[in-house]
Amino acid sequence: MSNTGKPINLALQGGGAHGAFSWGVLDYLLEDGRLHIAGVSGTSAGAMNAVALADGYTRGGPDGAREALDRFWRDMSGSVKNSPLQRTPMDRITGNWGLENNPFYHFMNALTGIASPYQLNPMNINPLRDLVAESIDFEMVRKCTAFQLFVSATNVETGRVRVFSREEMTVDMVMASACLPQMYQAVEIDGIPYWDGGYMGNPALFPLYGKTGTDDIVVIQINPIERKGAPRTAQEIQNRLNEISFNSSLLKELRAINFVDRLIDQGKLSTDEYRPVKVHLIENEALLNPMGASSKMNVEWAFLTRLRDIGRDTAKAWLDSSFDRIGTQSTVDLFKMFQGIGAEHQG
């Protein structure tokens, strides 16, 4: 990715194994070279992609970043080869990537509903933390000057978002960003407990405003905003609740951007003090939605590479169709997105 390319900020959502879709998007953008990353904000799996990107970029530029991302996801897959959380033989035959037919998946869901990680794992053993610490060189992350880097977590005590910057980044900050409270004990940093950043910023966009030299934000979305029909089963209801909660903060920020941009367009805010934010979205709900929530726990290499390839193809199609507008206008119609929920009364 050339420094002479069009500058963009990247906003990387969390979503478990579906973060491999974002890996694919990053892999293509780095290979293509028409864009220059000026800033990255990530949450949960998005935070892991972000630090792998920074680690590799410091070592070897775009090619180094691509290698680091590939290595991280290979390590992720290799670490759970003997896990009971695997697809059933019938799922493999039918091509179902989800784990909803695995009895252990339902056992774990039921168990976390009645016992906390403090009861189930009093020693706070976390193999994921060990994997991230071994796969990512955080000294290289902190040395990365190619772009700004921000990782979000949720302060358990205040309910507010906490944004960690590149200069201070540690493995604990990334694990705080990925700390699902049903599965892991809260991660304490300087005596303050943190949970998954997705509750308050998935990802947070505001750290990118005015910090990176560009007003273009590209959101790589892996959590579906819309899903037709009402869920029927208990698991479907819980999954949809999670999707809604993990998208709520992002939608609020996008709505605020839409509100300010419309005031600027109407001449009610001065461009001397306010700059319109140009929003772009890379997503593939048509292919990701049918995979279901349980597939976010599937880190089988064949599945991760499938998601990577979908991400690469999606990024190519988006960049080919949107490149000319980057730097000049949004490629997402935020007003249309929020029509019907009061957007017409804004401003």
Phi and psi in degrees as a GROMACS rama.xvg file:
@    title "Ramachandran Plot"
@    xaxis  label "Phi"
@    yaxis  label "Psi"
@TYPE xy
-74.6328  144.472  SER-2
-68.6498  -12.8515  ASN-3
-91.9421  -1.29745  THR-4
-73.6126  172.913  GLY-5
-65.9507  129.067  LYS-6
-76.6362  139.966  PRO-7
-141.665  157.711  ILE-8
-103.167  145.042  ASN-9
-112.769  134.575  LEU-10
-117.841  112.781  ALA-11
-106.884  114.666  LEU-12
-74.2197  159.174  GLN-13
-91.6118  161.37  GLY-14
167.777  35.3102  GLY-15
59.7482  -137.392  GLY-16
-60.442  -23.5059  ALA-17
-65.9858  -10.5406  HIS-18
-61.3953  -16.6797  GLY-19
-66.7702  -24.0696  ALA-20
-62.4352  -44.8144  PHE-21
-64.4952  -36.5225  SER-22
-55.0682  -46.4372  TRP-23
-63.0454  -40.769  GLY-24
-61.6264  -48.1532  VAL-25
-61.3689  -42.0565  LEU-26
-59.0152  -43.032  ASP-27
-70.2609  -43.7253  TYR-28
-61.7469  -38.9628  LEU-29
-66.6128  -38.9395  LEU-30
-70.6814  -39.2225  GLU-31
-67.0365  -47.4022  ASP-32
84.6705  1.12286  GLY-33
-80.2466  -13.982  ARG-34
-116.98  155.264  LEU-35
-122.223  123.223  HIS-36
-74.8778  120.432  ILE-37
-102.469  -29.2792  ALA-38
-156.808  150.887  GLY-39
-136.097  131.428  VAL-40
-122.22  125.859  SER-41
-135.463  154.173  GLY-42
-134.789  136.465  THR-43
56.6489  -120.149  SER-44
-59.5513  -31.36  ALA-45
-65.2958  -34.7567  GLY-46
-67.7142  -37.8193  ALA-47
-66.9041  -42.7006  MET-48
-59.8656  -39.6918  ASN-49
-64.9383  -44.7593  ALA-50
-73.946  -32.5949  VAL-51
-63.7476  -41.2648  ALA-52
-59.3133  -47.68  LEU-53
-66.8515  -42.0197  ALA-54
-58.1742  -52.1271  ASP-55
-67.9154  -36.0435  GLY-56
-65.4526  -38.5737  TYR-57
-64.3975  -36.5566  THR-58
-75.2327  -41.7302  ARG-59
-153.548  31.2565  GLY-60
63.7537  -153.43  GLY-61
-57.3574  -42.7986  PRO-62
-65.7448  -38.6541  ASP-63
-64.3905  -37.4732  GLY-64
-65.4456  -41.4701  ALA-65
-63.0247  -41.6153  ARG-66
-64.74  -40.5868  GLU-67
-66.2583  -40.5518  ALA-68
-65.1843  -43.2022  LEU-69
-60.7674  -44.8338  ASP-70
-64.17  -41.1999  ARG-71
-61.7601  -47.5942  PHE-72
-71.0924  -30.1961  TRP-73
-63.9963  -44.2074  ARG-74
-62.5446  -40.3923  ASP-75
-59.4457  -45.6385  MET-76
-68.3644  -43.4965  SER-77
-66.3806  -23.5495  GLY-78
-74.4664  -14.9331  SER-79
-123.513  25.7428  VAL-80
-61.3225  -29.9873  LYS-81
-100.377  11.2713  ASN-82
-71.7343  144.855  SER-83
-71.7115  -10.6778  PRO-84
-83.3095  79.3724  LEU-85
-131.313  159.712  GLN-86
-67.0988  149.683  ARG-87
-76.1451  160.219  THR-88
-55.274  -38.6894  PRO-89
-66.039  -37.9845  MET-90
-61.4216  -39.1325  ASP-91
-65.7152  -38.6382  ARG-92
-67.9633  -42.0581  ILE-93
-85.3192  -8.5544  THR-94
80.8794  20.3347  GLY-95
-84.287  123.458  ASN-96
-87.5846  -9.61495  TRP-97
-77.9208  168.836  GLY-98
-113.007  11.9895  LEU-99
-65.6093  -14.278  GLU-100
-97.0622  3.34627  ASN-101
-90.6127  118.138  ASN-102
-58.5697  -34.6941  PRO-103
-65.4758  -32.822  PHE-104
-61.1128  -44.3671  TYR-105
-72.4938  -34.534  HIS-106
-61.0367  -45.0584  PHE-107
-65.1765  -40.1879  MET-108
-61.09  -43.436  ASN-109
-66.818  -40.0582  ALA-110
-66.2778  -42.6075  LEU-111
-70.3236  -13.0944  THR-112
-82.1888  -16.2434  GLY-113
-119.83  -14.3044  ILE-114
-136.492  140.888  ALA-115
-85.9434  164.289  SER-116
-63.7124  -20.3054  PRO-117
-71.0733  -28.1833  TYR-118
-86.917  -41.3088  GLN-119
-78.4421  -27.7488  LEU-120
-139.085  64.9998  ASN-121
-62.3385  -23.0406  PRO-122
-84.1777  -4.57171  MET-123
56.9074  43.8013  ASN-124
-75.1953  127.611  ILE-125
-137.271  92.2006  ASN-126
-60.4662  -29.4866  PRO-127
-64.1924  -39.893  LEU-128
-61.8047  -42.9765  ARG-129
-61.8928  -41.2224  ASP-130
-63.5307  -46.1523  LEU-131
-63.6003  -42.3924  VAL-132
-63.4699  -35.3535  ALA-133
-79.3546  -31.6054  GLU-134
-85.3124  -28.4588  SER-135
-114.536  131.079  ILE-136
-92.5725  102.554  ASP-137
-72.3977  -18.8355  PHE-138
-65.6698  -40.1806  GLU-139
-67.0249  -36.4786  MET-140
-61.1043  -47.1783  VAL-141
-66.9598  -24.0468  ARG-142
-85.0014  -9.75689  LYS-143
-67.8563  118.029  CYS-144
-113.213  4.79964  THR-145
-70.2793  -29.229  ALA-146
-155.965  160.579  PHE-147
-75.7269  148.821  GLN-148
-137.799  130.841  LEU-149
-135.256  137.313  PHE-150
-126.454  134.158  VAL-151
-107.91  142.627  SER-152
-139.149  165.716  ALA-153
-106.491  121.501  THR-154
-69.1033  115.759  ASN-155
-63.6993  -35.5799  VAL-156
-75.6658  -38.7976  GLU-157
-102.964  -18.0025  THR-158
75.1614  11.0271  GLY-159
-99.3645  157.998  ARG-160
-77.2419  141.25  VAL-161
-118.207  127.583  ARG-162
-108.281  123.052  VAL-163
-100.439  137.197  PHE-164
-98.8894  167.287  SER-165
-55.9487  -43.2172  ARG-166
-61.533  -23.9855  GLU-167
-110.265  4.40129  GLU-168
-63.3635  132.77  MET-169
-134.624  168.655  THR-170
-62.1484  -34.2517  VAL-171
-64.8577  -34.397  ASP-172
-67.7726  -38.5955  MET-173
-68.0859  -41.0851  VAL-174
-68.6981  -32.2937  MET-175
-62.5541  -41.0542  ALA-176
-64.4922  -24.1489  SER-177
-110.211  17.1835  ALA-178
-87.1476  94.1939  CYS-179
-75.5161  120.773  LEU-180
-67.2889  -19.5286  PRO-181
-76.6803  -19.5012  GLN-182
-109.757  -30.7614  MET-183
-131.21  149.436  TYR-184
-65.5372  147.974  GLN-185
-55.7917  142.813  ALA-186
-90.5012  121.747  VAL-187
-94.0579  129.554  GLU-188
-128.78  118.875  ILE-189
54.9907  37.915  ASP-190
80.4935  2.57077  GLY-191
-108.958  129.313  ILE-192
-83.1508  141.047  PRO-193
-129.454  146.91  TYR-194
-116.986  179.987  TRP-195
-47.912  132.841  ASP-196
-67.7165  -16.7735  GLY-197
-61.2786  -22.3418  GLY-198
-68.2397  -30.6502  TYR-199
-123.589  -4.59476  MET-200
-171.412  98.9476  GLY-201
-125.639  72.9062  ASN-202
-94.9911  173.249  PRO-203
-75.8448  130.392  ALA-204
-94.802  -30.4649  LEU-205
-60.1999  -28.169  PHE-206
-63.9184  -18.4901  PRO-207
-84.6349  -17.2735  LEU-208
-65.7494  120.799  TYR-209
67.5318  11.9658  GLY-210
-106.907  -14.7062  LYS-211
-122.787  -3.39529  THR-212
85.7814  5.3277  GLY-213
-142.614  150.224  THR-214
-106.773  10.4323  ASP-215
-92.4441  122.34  ASP-216
-117.756  123.036  ILE-217
-104.687  111.465  VAL-218
-88.5641  122.807  VAL-219
-97.0639  103.884  ILE-220
-96.4827  127.281  GLN-221
-122.633  -9.69514  ILE-222
-99.7078  120.446  ASN-223
-62.498  131.645  PRO-224
-78.806  -42.8551  ILE-225
-113.083  140.915  GLU-226
-145.991  115.53  ARG-227
-66.9608  143.377  LYS-228
82.9597  159.098  GLY-229
-89.0484  134.465  ALA-230
-65.033  148.244  PRO-231
-111.358  -43.4469  ARG-232
-84.791  163.473  THR-233
-59.5974  -41.1041  ALA-234
-67.7134  -40.3442  GLN-235
-63.8096  -39.7511  GLU-236
-63.2949  -46.0263  ILE-237
-63.8148  -40.2979  GLN-238
-63.4263  -41.9326  ASN-239
-69.4347  -36.242  ARG-240
-59.8139  -41.6363  LEU-241
-64.1584  -42.7853  ASN-242
-60.7302  -44.6501  GLU-243
-64.5665  -45.0228  ILE-244
-66.7836  -37.1982  SER-245
-79.3592  -9.44413  PHE-246
-102.629  -13.7437  ASN-247
-61.7407  -43.3181  SER-248
-66.6211  -38.8738  SER-249
-64.2908  -43.7617  LEU-250
-62.7814  -38.2014  LEU-251
-63.7919  -41.3118  LYS-252
-67.6519  -39.7583  GLU-253
-65.6921  -36.4752  LEU-254
-67.3154  -37.9496  ARG-255
-65.7369  -39.4113  ALA-256
-60.7318  -45.1077  ILE-257
-60.0695  -42.6727  ASN-258
-62.1721  -49.3408  PHE-259
-65.9477  -42.2463  VAL-260
-62.6828  -35.5125  ASP-261
-70.5573  -36.5627  ARG-262
-64.9747  -37.5414  LEU-263
-64.977  -45.9022  ILE-264
-59.5893  -34.5695  ASP-265
-84.1306  0.479128  GLN-266
76.8746  12.4998  GLY-267
-86.6389  -14.1805  LYS-268
-126.418  139.265  LEU-269
-78.5309  135.131  SER-270
-72.463  -8.96114  THR-271
-71.4392  -26.1249  ASP-272
-112.618  -24.8342  GLU-273
-125.991  140.747  TYR-274
-119.771  133.112  ARG-275
-66.203  138.262  PRO-276
-93.8854  129.094  VAL-277
-96.4789  117.656  LYS-278
-105.62  136.804  VAL-279
-132.02  153.576  HIS-280
-137.513  125.693  LEU-281
-111.326  113.865  ILE-282
-151.087  161.629  GLU-283
-146.71  68.4926  ASN-284
-61.962  -29.4696  GLU-285
-60.5266  -35.8764  ALA-286
-97.1323  -31.237  LEU-287
-80.9484  -38.9112  LEU-288
-56.7006  -45.2175  ASN-289
-65.4482  -15.2151  PRO-290
-71.0267  -24.1705  MET-291
79.5706  161.761  GLY-292
-67.9066  -34.0099  ALA-293
-65.4492  -24.9938  SER-294
-69.9878  -12.6648  SER-295
-68.4895  -13.477  LYS-296
-97.2077  -1.02509  MET-297
-94.11  109.118  ASN-298
-111.334  29.0515  VAL-299
-59.8783  136.059  GLU-300
-58.6558  -38.8341  TRP-301
-62.0475  -35.2729  ALA-302
-73.6518  -43.5091  PHE-303
-62.0736  -41.01  LEU-304
-71.9932  -29.5762  THR-305
-63.2774  -46.2327  ARG-306
-63.7574  -41.4535  LEU-307
-57.989  -45.5036  ARG-308
-66.372  -37.0008  ASP-309
-63.0986  -42.0966  ILE-310
-62.7598  -42.5367  GLY-311
-62.8696  -46.6915  ARG-312
-63.4996  -40.0765  ASP-313
-66.5621  -41.4846  THR-314
-64.4306  -41.0478  ALA-315
-62.1579  -47.2173  LYS-316
-61.9415  -42.1934  ALA-317
-65.7054  -45.7134  TRP-318
-66.6456  -40.1358  LEU-319
-62.2865  -35.0745  ASP-320
-89.1895  -21.0613  SER-321
-114.516  -9.90233  SER-322
-55.1165  -43.5385  PHE-323
-62.7968  -25.9567  ASP-324
-91.0072  -13.6597  ARG-325
-64.434  129.391  ILE-326
93.81  -11.6815  GLY-327
-121.489  -36.3567  THR-328
-159.105  159.939  GLN-329
-67.4328  147.855  SER-330
-103.772  5.79411  THR-331
-115.65  129.199  VAL-332
-86.5553  90.8668  ASP-333
-66.4056  -34.2353  LEU-334
-61.2549  -43.1938  PHE-335
-65.7476  -37.9269  LYS-336
-59.1692  -37.5644  MET-337
-102.071  7.05879  PHE-338
-61.0829  139.945  GLN-339
92.0686  -6.7673  GLY-340
-124.494  30.4274  ILE-341
97.4991  1.8514  GLY-342
-63.2084  -27.9777  ALA-343
-69.4752  -13.276  GLU-344
-94.093  -6.56839  HIS-345
-69.1779  137.166  GLN-346
